[in-house]
Amino acid sequence: METNCLAECCGIAAFDFSPFNVIPHLTYRGANFSSGADGIQSDLDAFRTYIETSIPPEEKMVVDQLNAILSVRQMILLIDQIGWTLSKARKIYALEHERLRNRNWKFMQKMNSMN
């Protein structure tokens, strides 16, 4: 979900955790949006529980994938933000899934015609 830059360069600022960016990632190549969102939310919940129960609040966490060093509180806030994003993405997808699917299909048709 690096959209603005690369993590190696910009760190966490390279990522776009908006609902409109999450939807394409969860529906890429016909993937099931709900099961993908459910799996991510489950992983986030488990990770949040692990952090809260296993890592002292004063510890720093090195997150190589984000090129960031976060406090436990910052990591929990990020997890909560991603969870909020998933919740909003679910609502948007429920209302707009057919239009989004058609838009993606048209885009893929154009891409395929360029080959």
Stockholm file with secondary structure:
# STOCKHOLM 1.0

chainA/1-115         METNCLAECCGIAAFDFSPFNVIPHLTYRGANFSSGADGIQSDLDAFRTYIETSIPPEEKMVVDQLNAILSVRQMILLIDQIGWTLSKARKIYALEHERLRNRNWKFMQKMNSMN
#=GR chainA/1-115 SS CBCSSCHHHHGGGGBCCCHHHHHHHHHGGGCCHHHHHHHHHHHHHHHHHHHHHHSCTTCEEEEGGGTEEEEHHHHHHHHHHHHHHHHHHHHHHHHHHHHHHHHHHHHHHHHHHTC
#=GC SS_cons         CBCSSCHHHHGGGGBCCCHHHHHHHHHGGGCCHHHHHHHHHHHHHHHHHHHHHHSCTTCEEEEGGGTEEEEHHHHHHHHHHHHHHHHHHHHHHHHHHHHHHHHHHHHHHHHHHTC
//
